[in-house]
Amino acid sequence: MTLSYDPPKVAIPGTARLSFESLKSSAQRAGTQPIRLSNDCIIKPQVSLAAFTSFRVGGPAQWYVAPKQFAELQASFDWAHAHDLPVTLLGAGSNLLISDRGLPGLVISTRRLRQNQFDPESGQVTVGAGEPLPLVSWHAAERGLQGLEWAVGIPGTIGGAVVMNAGAHGGCTADYLVNAQVLLPDGTTKILTPQELHYRYRSSALQGKNWLVTQATFQLQPGFDPVALTALTSQHYNHRRTTQPYHLPSCGSVFRNPSNDYKAGWLIEQAGLKGYQIGGAQIAERHANFILNCGNAMASDIFRLIRHAQHQVEQHWSLQLVPEVRILGDFQAA
Ligand SMILES: Cc1cc2nc3c(=O)[nH]c(=O)nc-3n(C[C@H](O)[C@H](O)[C@H](O)COP(=O)(O)OP(=O)(O)OC[C@H]3O[C@@H](n4cnc5c(N)ncnc54)[C@H](O)[C@@H]3O)c2cc1C
């Protein structure tokens, strides 16, 4: 597919910058009191992150904020900077393992960055970072815009998909992305093309950087039959539900596939680990590249199971499995 460049069409409202001096004094006063950035946006202390991850594990964020406006996003970065705090970016948390000890600094959630624009003529779709990827997939199909049917079973946000190069059923984010707008920690924005994002399998130049994707534009093919596209989307959705264990909390595939010949799930299965359990975490019977939280897992159980699977696969196959899941926080003593 030929990718064309077009500046993003959806502007995140509220571009006025909050004063750095006022943020700095609020940071100095901060202590453990909530900090109000605007009427609608509060930086809160000690917020449990378990509810914000698909594994349903993880300790508290030292500070947590979910901005809705662009100025609030900028102010959140400024506040962390003024307080000399590290920043962690959180989408839907569907590819994260967060330590039971939680995360120091400020966690910025993108879940309220919700806006979208579908152009049925050109096929261009511009969406905010916090839009759920499955929702965008359904909406595109309903409008006869072909391209994102593969994305329906991936329970992340648009921002997370851009960073992870999320993909399924032979499609991936890089194939359809025209550009992504990012907010840099110094408060400036940049528009990045797929070439600048250096996309590879489940990987992009944004991983390990604190550049916040605010919105992304995709080029889809207009003029398709919405009924046929919706049927194909449903088919992908149902296929995922029947072949993968969606009934318990997980992060989807834990490891990257080492190659097309060696799938991580097959290697783990051959090492005899299906059903293997540590604490409340279990390697799924249905798909060995999934680890399930069977109800009472700690993040440390999942972490130990990841290390155990890596060790066993290395013993059997002399292959090092690399986690796809992003592991955040302190697991040293786990
Ligand atoms: C049941 C299940 C099935 C899954 N199936 C698939 C699949 O088929 N294919 C696939 O590719 N993945 C799959 N996943 C994994 C996951 O859904 C994807 O990796 C998804 O793209 C992560 O998006 P997220 O919003 O949840 O990101 P998060 O998990 O919140 O974050 C992932 C990384 O992206 C960063 N990040 C998130 N948002 C932003 C932003 N706006 N700006 C900058 N950085 C950001 C985070 O800091 C973190 O490093 C599955 C997960 C589950 C639970």
The ligand as an ORCA input file, in Angstrom:
! r2SCAN-3c Opt
* xyz 0 1
  C      -6.370    -10.819     25.194
  C      -5.278    -10.044     24.484
  C      -5.018    -10.288     23.147
  C      -4.013     -9.577     22.497
  N      -3.777     -9.831     21.161
  C      -2.830     -9.114     20.523
  C      -2.591     -9.339     19.121
  O      -3.236    -10.141     18.463
  N      -1.638     -8.600     18.509
  C      -0.896     -7.667     19.191
  O      -0.059     -7.007     18.559
  N      -1.095     -7.452     20.513
  C      -2.027     -8.145     21.193
  N      -2.234     -7.923     22.519
  C      -1.339     -7.009     23.260
  C      -1.816     -5.544     23.337
  O      -3.226     -5.454     23.225
  C      -1.142     -4.683     22.261
  O       0.274     -4.668     22.431
  C      -1.656     -3.240     22.309
  O      -1.175     -2.555     21.175
  C      -1.213     -2.482     23.566
  O      -1.953     -1.258     23.607
  P      -2.278     -0.566     24.993
  O      -3.016      0.680     24.734
  O      -2.919     -1.521     25.914
  O      -0.810     -0.210     25.491
  P      -0.233     -0.412     26.963
  O      -0.212     -1.851     27.304
  O      -0.884      0.505     27.915
  O       1.266      0.085     26.719
  C       2.146     -0.636     25.887
  C       3.390      0.228     25.649
  O       3.024      1.364     24.877
  C       3.276      2.574     25.599
  N       2.162      3.469     25.294
  C       0.827      3.222     25.379
  N       0.126      4.262     24.911
  C       1.033      5.193     24.526
  C       0.939      6.486     23.930
  N      -0.233      7.052     23.645
  N       2.085      7.141     23.638
  C       3.300      6.591     23.897
  N       3.457      5.390     24.474
  C       2.332      4.690     24.770
  C       3.366      2.175     27.065
  O       4.209      3.063     27.795
  C       3.988      0.781     26.954
  O       5.385      0.868     26.779
  C      -3.249     -8.618     23.207
  C      -3.520     -8.371     24.564
  C      -4.525     -9.071     25.191
  C      -4.811     -8.773     26.647
*
